[in-house]
C-alpha cells in the first residue's frame, strides 16, 4: 500500500493509483458503517439510551453519535427548520448555516422516503414524538444518510487532492512527493475515518478545505477563497488554513493572496449577514459560545485539571485561551509570511490548528478529523501517522467510556484511563509536529524539482 512497485507487480490499465485510492477509502468507510450496524438495531435503541447518564449506554458501547439525537430532539422529525424556536416546543437547534441547511435537506429526504405524517406529530406532546419508534427509525435512516453523504464527500475530496498532487504548479500548498497519489493513502485508509464516520458533520469541513486547496493549486484564487469562506461558515477551523495559506503566499504571490483573502472575506461577510438575518444570529454566535464555554469540556488539558480536582473558573480559562490563541496565530502568521513557501502551508496549518486545539477548552472526538488531512498532506509517513492516530483513537474511546461511566471510578477519584489518554494525545500531537519540522528541514529539494510527478489519473 502506497509503496514502490515490486518485481512481480503487473501494471493494470484500469486500477490506476487514483482508483485504488478511492477503493481503499470506500472499503474503510464501509467498514466504519458496518461497525455502526449493531448501534442501529431495535430502532437505534443504543443511541437513545438514557442510563446511567444521558446517552451513557451509547458511549459505553462505542455507539456515540450526535446525529440520532439531533434528528429526534430538535424538531427535525417535524420539519422544524434549524434555529427555529417552534413556539418553545423544541430547543433551538443553533448550528452553523451550511450545516443547518444540510440537516434540513437530509431530514426532508428521510420524510419523503418514510412518508412521515408530520402534522399528526405536531399535534402530540414533544416528549412522545421524541420517544416514538417511527421517529427513532427515521433517526437511524437520517444517521445513515449523513454517514453515506460524508463518505461521498471524502471520496470527492480525495479526487481533488489527487489532481492537485499531480500538478506541477509551484503554488501547491503542500510539498511534492515522488509518489503524489500514493502519499494520500494514509488519509484514505485512516482508522479515524472508520471510527468517526457517522458521528457528526466534521467531514463536511474536511471536504471543503480539500476543494479550496485544489482550487488554489489550479490557480483559481477567487474560487479557492469562495470555497474556504464557505468552509469557515460551516466550521471555524478552516480559518486556520485560510490564514496560513494567505500568509505563505503573501511574499511571492501577493496578487493571488489578495484575491484569495478578498474572496474569502466577502463570502464570510455575506454568509454572516444571511446567518444573522435568517437565524437571529444564533448560527454565528452559539457555536462560538459553546466552544469557548469551559463547562462540559472533554478531552482537553482543562478537563485533566477538572478530573484531578482543580476547579478553574470559566472567567479565568476563557481569557487565557483567547490570549494563547492570539499569540499562536500571530507567531505562526509572521513565521509563515516570512518563509514565503506556499508548499509548507499544510505543515504550518497543522501546527497552528494543533496548538489551538491543545490549549482549547474542549477536544471533542471529531476534532481529530480536522487535523488528519493536514497531517497527511504535510507528512505522509505511515509509521508516524499511525502512531499519532493510535493515540487519537485511544482518546476517542477513553472519552466515550469516561462519559459512559465505564472507566470512571466511584466517588471523586480521577479517571486514570481518561487522564492518560489525554496526556498521550498531547504528547503524540507535539511529537508529530516535531517530526514534520525535522522532515521539512531535511528535505532540501525544492518542490518544483521533485521527481516522478506524472499523470496517474488514467485519463
Secondary structure, 3 states (H helix, E strand, C coil): CCCCCCCCCCCCCCCCHHHHHHHHHHHHHHHHHHHCHHHHHHHHCCCCCCCCCCCHHHHHCCCCCCHHHHHHHCCHHHCCCCCCCHHHCCCCCCCCHHHHHHHHHHHHHHHHHHCCCHHHHHCCCHHHHHHCHHHHHHHHHHHHHHHHHHHHHHHHHHHHHHHHHCCCCCCCCCCCCCCCCHHHHHHHCCHHHHHHCCCCCHHHHHHHHHHHHHHHHCCCHHHHHHHHHHHHHHCCCHHHHHHHHHHHHHCCCHHHHHHHHHHHHHHHHHHHHHHHHHHCCHHHHHHHHHHHCCCCCCCCHHHHHHHCCCCCCHHHHHHHHHHHHHHHHHHHHHHHHHHCCHHHHHHHHHHHHHHHHHHCCCCCCCHHHHHHHHHHHHCCCHHHHHHHHHHHHHHHHHHHHHHCCCCCCCCCCCCHHHHHHHHHHHHHHHHHHHHHHHHHHHHCCCHHHCCCCCCCCCC
